[in-house]
Amino acid sequence: LLQLIKDCNENVQRMKSTEELIYLSQKIEFECKIFPLISQSRRLVKCGELTALDFNTLSPKWKVTTRPIYLHLFNDCLLLSRPKE
């Protein structure tokens, strides 16, 4: 009985992970389609928004601009994305 419960929990986790990948793949638009986001072995570990700082060193004063970027950490890669403008 305990093994059955363990197997069920693992299958639920695997399905949740696959659903997250499907949802993310619908939201992200790649410039080229060489990266298959959905994979049976891939799972999303952590994701979140960060603020990127851009330093303009060409101007006489150091101008700092900010823009949001998103990090998506998978078990096999790290994906950086930005909102569509």
ZIKAZI-V827600 format. One record per residue. N is the residue number from 0. RES is the residue in three letters. PSI is psi in degrees with one decimal (NA if undefined). NEAR is the number of other ideal C-beta (glycine too) atoms within 10 Angstrom. D_FIRST is the distance of its C-alpha to the first C-alpha in Angstrom with 2 decimals. Layout:
BEGIN
n=N res=RES psi=PSI near=NEAR d_first=D_FIRST
n=N res=RES psi=PSI near=NEAR d_first=D_FIRST
END
This chain:
BEGIN
n=0 res=LEU psi=-41.4 near=5 d_first=0.00
n=1 res=LEU psi=-37.3 near=6 d_first=3.81
n=2 res=GLN psi=-37.7 near=7 d_first=5.45
n=3 res=LEU psi=-43.8 near=8 d_first=5.10
n=4 res=ILE psi=-42.3 near=9 d_first=6.37
n=5 res=LYS psi=-44.7 near=10 d_first=8.70
n=6 res=ASP psi=-42.4 near=10 d_first=9.93
n=7 res=CYS psi=-44.5 near=10 d_first=10.68
n=8 res=ASN psi=-41.0 near=10 d_first=12.49
n=9 res=GLU psi=-40.0 near=10 d_first=14.39
n=10 res=ASN psi=-38.4 near=10 d_first=15.46
n=11 res=VAL psi=-43.6 near=10 d_first=16.67
n=12 res=GLN psi=-41.6 near=11 d_first=18.58
n=13 res=ARG psi=-41.2 near=12 d_first=20.06
n=14 res=MET psi=-40.7 near=10 d_first=21.23
n=15 res=LYS psi=-42.9 near=12 d_first=22.73
n=16 res=SER psi=-42.5 near=17 d_first=24.53
n=17 res=THR psi=-40.9 near=16 d_first=25.89
n=18 res=GLU psi=-39.4 near=10 d_first=27.08
n=19 res=GLU psi=-41.9 near=15 d_first=28.86
n=20 res=LEU psi=-40.0 near=20 d_first=30.58
n=21 res=ILE psi=-45.1 near=11 d_first=31.69
n=22 res=TYR psi=-44.6 near=11 d_first=33.06
n=23 res=LEU psi=-40.1 near=17 d_first=34.82
n=24 res=SER psi=-26.5 near=14 d_first=36.29
n=25 res=GLN psi=-27.3 near=9 d_first=37.82
n=26 res=LYS psi=-29.3 near=9 d_first=39.43
n=27 res=ILE psi=133.6 near=14 d_first=40.78
n=28 res=GLU psi=116.7 near=9 d_first=43.79
n=29 res=PHE psi=145.2 near=12 d_first=44.59
n=30 res=GLU psi=-33.1 near=5 d_first=48.21
n=31 res=CYS psi=147.1 near=5 d_first=47.19
n=32 res=LYS psi=44.6 near=8 d_first=44.09
n=33 res=ILE psi=-6.8 near=6 d_first=43.37
n=34 res=PHE psi=105.2 near=10 d_first=40.22
n=35 res=PRO psi=110.4 near=10 d_first=37.12
n=36 res=LEU psi=-37.5 near=18 d_first=35.08
n=37 res=ILE psi=121.7 near=11 d_first=32.03
n=38 res=SER psi=147.8 near=12 d_first=30.15
n=39 res=GLN psi=-30.1 near=9 d_first=26.59
n=40 res=SER psi=-13.3 near=7 d_first=26.78
n=41 res=ARG psi=139.8 near=16 d_first=28.62
n=42 res=ARG psi=148.7 near=16 d_first=27.24
n=43 res=LEU psi=123.2 near=18 d_first=29.25
n=44 res=VAL psi=-46.6 near=12 d_first=29.04
n=45 res=LYS psi=148.7 near=9 d_first=31.77
n=46 res=CYS psi=156.3 near=14 d_first=34.73
n=47 res=GLY psi=168.9 near=8 d_first=37.69
n=48 res=GLU psi=139.7 near=9 d_first=41.40
n=49 res=LEU psi=167.2 near=11 d_first=44.09
n=50 res=THR psi=121.7 near=8 d_first=47.86
n=51 res=ALA psi=136.8 near=11 d_first=49.89
n=52 res=LEU psi=127.2 near=9 d_first=53.33
n=53 res=ASP psi=120.7 near=9 d_first=56.14
n=54 res=PHE psi=123.4 near=10 d_first=59.26
n=55 res=ASN psi=101.1 near=10 d_first=62.47
n=56 res=THR psi=-5.8 near=6 d_first=64.68
n=57 res=LEU psi=-26.6 near=6 d_first=67.41
n=58 res=SER psi=155.9 near=8 d_first=68.69
n=59 res=PRO psi=-34.8 near=5 d_first=70.99
n=60 res=LYS psi=141.9 near=6 d_first=68.53
n=61 res=TRP psi=111.1 near=8 d_first=64.92
n=62 res=LYS psi=127.9 near=11 d_first=63.19
n=63 res=VAL psi=124.7 near=9 d_first=59.46
n=64 res=THR psi=153.3 near=9 d_first=57.53
n=65 res=THR psi=152.7 near=9 d_first=53.87
n=66 res=ARG psi=147.1 near=12 d_first=51.43
n=67 res=PRO psi=140.5 near=11 d_first=47.70
n=68 res=ILE psi=159.2 near=13 d_first=45.40
n=69 res=TYR psi=137.4 near=15 d_first=41.64
n=70 res=LEU psi=135.3 near=13 d_first=39.44
n=71 res=HIS psi=107.3 near=19 d_first=36.19
n=72 res=LEU psi=119.1 near=13 d_first=34.32
n=73 res=PHE psi=170.7 near=19 d_first=31.92
n=74 res=ASN psi=-14.2 near=11 d_first=30.01
n=75 res=ASP psi=-3.2 near=10 d_first=32.87
n=76 res=CYS psi=167.9 near=10 d_first=35.95
n=77 res=LEU psi=128.0 near=10 d_first=37.80
n=78 res=LEU psi=128.2 near=16 d_first=39.39
n=79 res=LEU psi=136.3 near=10 d_first=42.32
n=80 res=SER psi=164.3 near=16 d_first=43.44
n=81 res=ARG psi=154.1 near=10 d_first=46.06
n=82 res=PRO psi=147.7 near=9 d_first=46.65
n=83 res=LYS psi=136.9 near=7 d_first=48.80
n=84 res=GLU psi=NA near=4 d_first=52.33
END
